[in-house]
């Protein structure tokens, strides 16, 4: 029987609407190929790919959860917060995302100006073309550097120039974690702390949770088994939702593959239960 077959999910995937190399349709085809039952596309500060993914998911009979990944900053530390079952038609939320996207364009120009001081001369329009004119980010600059022969692989760009402590770094649009959570909730989303392994030793994670974050990623490509056990216990102790995903970015990071870590479908069920309790429409189709 179909119900007796184990089902798995990947709740953290990026598409060409932010900084990945696959379109929403290609993401779904890949998900089907690796046998996933449910996915969420969580593009950075963008919900542009959701309508396309939502319609195609119905054709493939894959459950689709509308998502987004937003960036907040606290004490100069970058904190990513996922929003699930987000109302991607919410006008105020879309307006905020448009403001962030506008700043992304300005930020890239500032990064290119800094890189030019190191003899790395990239045309803005060339970098923009690599993004498909969607959500522009540092990975597209890294890809442009590879394409132009300045470096061998995208990670080299971050290691030498683009990472937070490197000479071509430019800060992101500032949103506090509290405001970020409130914006996600205002759009009927469920806020989840992304890849906590990156920050939990540098920031008071319990203060973050007090802002209304409802869960955290337990399973992530860069979480070790010990990390998974630690964050799972933390969720159990505090009654938090557990989620997880690959954090797929396509060719920009070949180590993060869709379905690379199996996410229990039970996580999806708990997420849907929480949405129903909050009277949030899940809009999931099989």
N, C-alpha and C positions, 0 to 999 in steps of 0.2 A: 504493500500500500504506500502511496505517496507520503502520507503523514508520518510513516515509520522511518522515512529516510532522514538522516541528519541534515539539518539546514545550517548554512553559515552566512555571515554578512561581512561587509567591509564598509564602515561608517565614516571613513575619512579619505576622500578621493578628490583630486583636483583635475580640472579640465582646462581647455584652451581659453576659457573665460577668466582664468587667472594666470597661473604660471606653470601649466602642464603642456605636454605635447599632443595629447589626444582630445578630440572633440567629445562632447557628452555622448553622442551615438557610439563613438569608438570605445569609450569607457564601458558602456553597457554591453557591447559586443564582447569585450575582453572579460567582463564579469560573467557573462553567460558561458564563455569558453572555459573558465576555471570553476564553474559550478556553483556560483554564489546565488543565494535566494533573495538577498536584499542588499542594496547599496545606498549610500548617500553621497552626493557630490557637494563638497564643502569648499567652494572656491573662496579665495582671499577677497574679502570686502566686495563680493559680487554675487548677485543672484541671477545674472544674465543667462546662464546655461540651464536653469531649472525647467523652463517650459519645454525646451527641446528634449531634455532627458526624461521628463515626466511622461510625455506622449510616447516616446520610444520604449520606455520601460513597460508600458502597458502592452505593446506589441510583443515584447519578449517574455512577458509574464514574470518579470522581476519586480519585487517590491522596491519602491523608490521613496526615500525620505528626503524632503526638501531641506537643504542645509546651507550653512555659510560658516566661514572661519574669519573672525575679526581679530584685529591686533589692538591690544591695549599696552600702555606703558606705565610702569611703576618703579620709581627709583632707578630710572634708566635701564630697566629690565623689560625685555619684550615678552609679553604674555599673550598667548593665543587662546581665544574662547570660541568654541563651536556653538552654533545655534541650530537645533533640530526642530523640524516641523514648522520652520519659519514661514510666515505669510509673506511670500515674495511679491505680493501686490500692494503691501502696505506703503502708502505714499510717503509718509514721514521717514520710514526706514530707507526707502529707495533714495530719498533726497540726501540723507546722511551718506549713503554709499557713494552717491555721485560726487559729493564734496570730497570724500576720501580719494576717489578715483582722480579727480582733478589735481589733488595734491601729489598723487603718484606720478603724474606726468611732469610736474615741476621738480619733484625729487630726482627723477631720472636725469633731467637736464643738469641738475647740480652735481650728480655723480659723474656724468660725462665730463663736466668742466674740471672736476678734481682729477679724473683719470688723464686728462690731456696734459697735466703737469708732469706726468710720468711717461710721456711720449706715447700714450695710448689714445689714438684719435679715432673716435667712433661717431658716425653721423646719427643724430637723433632719429631721423626717419627710418634708418636701417634697423635700429633697435626696436622701434615701434612696429615695423613690418614683421619682426620675429614673434611679436605677441599676438598677431592676428587682429591687432587693434582692439584687444580686450584689456584685461587688467594688467597693466604694465608693472614689472617688478625687477628686482636685482637679478633673478635668474635669467631674464632676457638680456641684460647687460653681459652676464657671464657667457651666454650663448653667442652673443655678438663678438665677444673677445675670442672665442674659439673659432668662429667662422672667419674672422679677420687674421687669424694666425698668431695672435699675441700669447695665447696659452694653449695647452693641449686638451684640457678637460674643464668643464664648468666649475668644479670644486676648487680648482687652482685660483680662479678669480676671487672666490670668497677668502681662501687662505691668505692671499697676498694683498687684496685691495678692498673687498666689499663687506667683509664681516664687521660686526659691531665695533671692534677695536682696531680696525684697519684704516689706512689713510684716505680711502675714497668713500668712507661710510657717511651717509646722510640720514638723520633720524626720520622716523615715520611720522605721519599725522598723529597728533597726540589725542588719545582718548584714555581716560582713567579706567581701570578694571570695573569700578562700580558703575560708571556711565555705560560701559560696554554691555554689562549684564542687563542694565535697565533698558537699553535700546533693543536687545534681543527679546526681552520679555514684552516690550511694548509692541513687538511684531508677532506676538503669540508663540515665540520660540522657547525652547528648553536650553538654557545655557550650561555648557559642559567644558571643563578645563581640559585643554588639549595637551598632549604629551608632557605630563607633569615632571617627567624625569629631567627635562631641560632646566627647570627652575626651582624645584622643591628645596634644594640646598642653598639657594641664593635669596630666597624671599619667604616671608611668613605665609605658608600655603593656607593656614587656618584662617588668617585674616581675609585672604581671597575668597575662601568658601563662605565667609560671613556676609559677603556682598550679595548672596543669593544664587551662587553657582550650585547647580543641582546634581552634579556628578563629575566624573573625570574619566579620561581614557586610561583604562587598565592595560589594555593590549595595544601595543604600537610597535612598529618595525624596530625602533631603537630602544625598546624596553627589554631588559634581560628577564629571565625567569624570576630572579629575586625582586626586580622592580615590579613585575606583575603581582607577585605575592604581597609585596608591601602595599601597593595601591589598592589591591583587592581587600585587604584587611582594613585599610583606612575607610574605604567605602562601606564595608560591613559595619564598622564601629559607628559611623556617622549617618547611616541610612541614606547613602548617596547612590545614584545611578551609576552603573558601569557601562562604558562603551569602549570602542576600540576600532582601529583601522590601520591601513598600510601607510597613509599619508603619501599616496602615489602622486608623483610629479612627472611621469613619463621619462623621456630620455634625459631630463635634467637631473634625475637621480635614479640610476638603474638598479639600485639596491632595494628600492621600495616598490614592490610589485603588487598590483591588485590581487587580493586574496593571499598574499605572501604569508600572512598569519591568519589562522582561522578564528573568526570572531563568533562565539556561540550565539545562536539565534535567540537564546533566552535573553540576551541583552536587548534585542529588538523588542521582544514582548514586554519587558519591563519599561522600556522607553515609551511604548504605545500605551501602557497602563497609566503611566504618569501623565501623558498627554490627555487621556480621557478624563482623569481626575481633575485636570485643570481646564477641562472643557475646550481643549484645543483640537481642531479638526486634523486628523491624521492624514486624510486624503491618500491613503495607500491603496494601490490597486494590484491585484494578483494577475 
